[in-house]
């Protein structure tokens, strides 16, 4: 039984994380509250009701093809009229129940726009689009306008800027020069910033530039500044000519897209290494392999592939769109631990029909898109729960056996989906551009309903709402982790993989209690990030955990990540795959270069490699420990060193004796621990003014020890200083330390602390006074504060650790 805010309930068995995401992203809001507040968070439907709404709408498309109904309805029939036409037909009702069961029982989910919009009036059900960017002002700003319409309707967009003439090239007879692709890309980015996708999804773009474009070096470096192009994923469009030139360490030509003439050369290896350096630093740009993708283009007569959707799994022609859906492979294991082909076949056949119906129920934002989509009818049937499937079979993701298992199920999905598309073609007709396709009479001569059938997309939130299935074909980041989605849904999520939860109960001597402690956030690092690494268990139990198939993404070599992607690509994926190749923080630029080359050689159509720690805002985080190679932020390392120099202060705070430990990095305050001094617990001699704060990580989480030399030169330790002060102060101390680490000026931190209010615990005024007093010691003399002197009215300033005025007034006196 699922329980929602506001007292709503349904019969689905959903974990808290699923309900949280459903309420924030998917479920309709209560119409009565919407009238009063368009931003209301009060829901008006449950997940079960959402699935009923969607199933009813998608099944209604059968009415366009069934005898007795098809003469009464067409694509332009208004939704309510279509519902009326099909309402009493038992065939439609049976299809509705079939689609409803697919979703409620967790076998399949469509992409998010379908769940959000089907039966809701908007009817924009597609997830991704590619729009053309022509080399003239009209074409460029038409693309910006069209992209805004797509984002408003809830879709993501892919753009290739490769047709735009390079920077400083002549523009017609005006005597002016072109500003180049990057300058226009910034306009696209700004337009996206102003549009929130369909009210529920953030605008997202893919931006691609061919590697032989004269502005390629500027493009490669475009995201060195992390504040630019935040609404774009950038990818270099690499050709076979370029990749071969890299291997041969020779030059390659740069081509002006306007004149098609060579205008210069670059050394391929140097360009490649420049890409890799940027990937090493921040994970971008990705690389798309243009020639590999076009080799498998099903409609080459209609044009070449130039780019993909934002996540990279859908190669699309200009003005094409694709609707996506994912089968939950975690449901496809027999009791004997084999591939359940019977259930999988039944599911695939239903899903192909489901997604074909989505095309007919979708109202596209542009007429050009409608024409292209109906002409090719591409669908993107993929998977979620890929790693769940392997774990249930006791197969390690990174092993050859794991790749063989993936090959088996993906090739079977493709085989059945193509057969069902053939049956649909007999019932409904081939896609309109069939004769111009590789399946037409001059090609394979296979009559299909859909030009493309399979893809593997990311299934982030849809996997969460489907009872926390593993995402797409990705290995689980961890089996216990914090999902950082506070910016999008208002809270971070604690997640425990269902299979791991079951394993803990069956194998860990304190399984039930361990699960309670996980939800209580006990197994975290200093950033409150969780990991199964921190769960206390014996070495023998950890070995059994690995033998049973529980392998975290970071335990899988980057090479094995690439080989898994290549295996899936070559064995049943028509389009492409959105997958992140996880590389360790210690990976070198050369390591990344070898991985990209391997991906191209193995037949991948694109690849994204993420070196752990190369981006600040990881969506999934299990508290991995980084090496010392990272850049500093605001003069501080991005992650806390294991040991920090520390100052110790003992002082009277009111009538109480207090002690403060201030961890410093290169002389600047980095963290603070302070509270009432209990001599029997915090036994620090009065003579000790310096020491070190050491972070200690073990199976029970992390804590901080204060290490110092006594007057005889012997090293002593006060253990667990982070837990010695009153618990009511912990969150305030964390906030204060976070402000320090972010480089907020000390005076700003002091002002913030002064404004803190009690949240229901004990009065914190004494604690605030202690913190302000200690931090004031680090404010440089002469620093002005906002307050005015009550005696003379001039600005107060810090002098000798106290706020005072040149007139003689002092807050310390």
Beta strands, then each sheet from edge to edge (+ up, - down):
strand 1: 2-3
strand 2: 9-10
strand 3: 108-110
strand 4: 128-131
strand 5: 156-160
strand 6: 170-171
strand 7: 176-177
strand 8: 196-197
strand 9: 201-202
strand 10: 205-210
strand 11: 232-238
strand 12: 251-255
strand 13: 262-267
strand 14: 286-289
strand 15: 307-308
strand 16: 315-316
strand 17: 321-328
strand 18: 379-384
strand 19: 480-483
strand 20: 493-496
strand 21: 580-583
strand 22: 606-611
strand 23: 620-621
strand 24: 632-633
strand 25: 636-637
strand 26: 643-653
strand 27: 656-665
strand 28: 668-676
strand 29: 690-698
strand 30: 701-709
strand 31: 715-718
strand 32: 784-788
strand 33: 795-799
strand 34: 802-804
sheet 1: 1+ 2-
sheet 2: 3+ 17- 4+ 5+ 10+ 11+ 14+ 22- 21-
sheet 3: 3+ 17- 18-
sheet 4: 6+ 7-
sheet 5: 8+ 9-
sheet 6: 12+ 13-
sheet 7: 15+ 16-
sheet 8: 20+ 19- 23+
sheet 9: 24+ 25-
sheet 10: 28+ 27- 26+ 29- 30+ 31-
sheet 11: 32+ 33- 34+
end
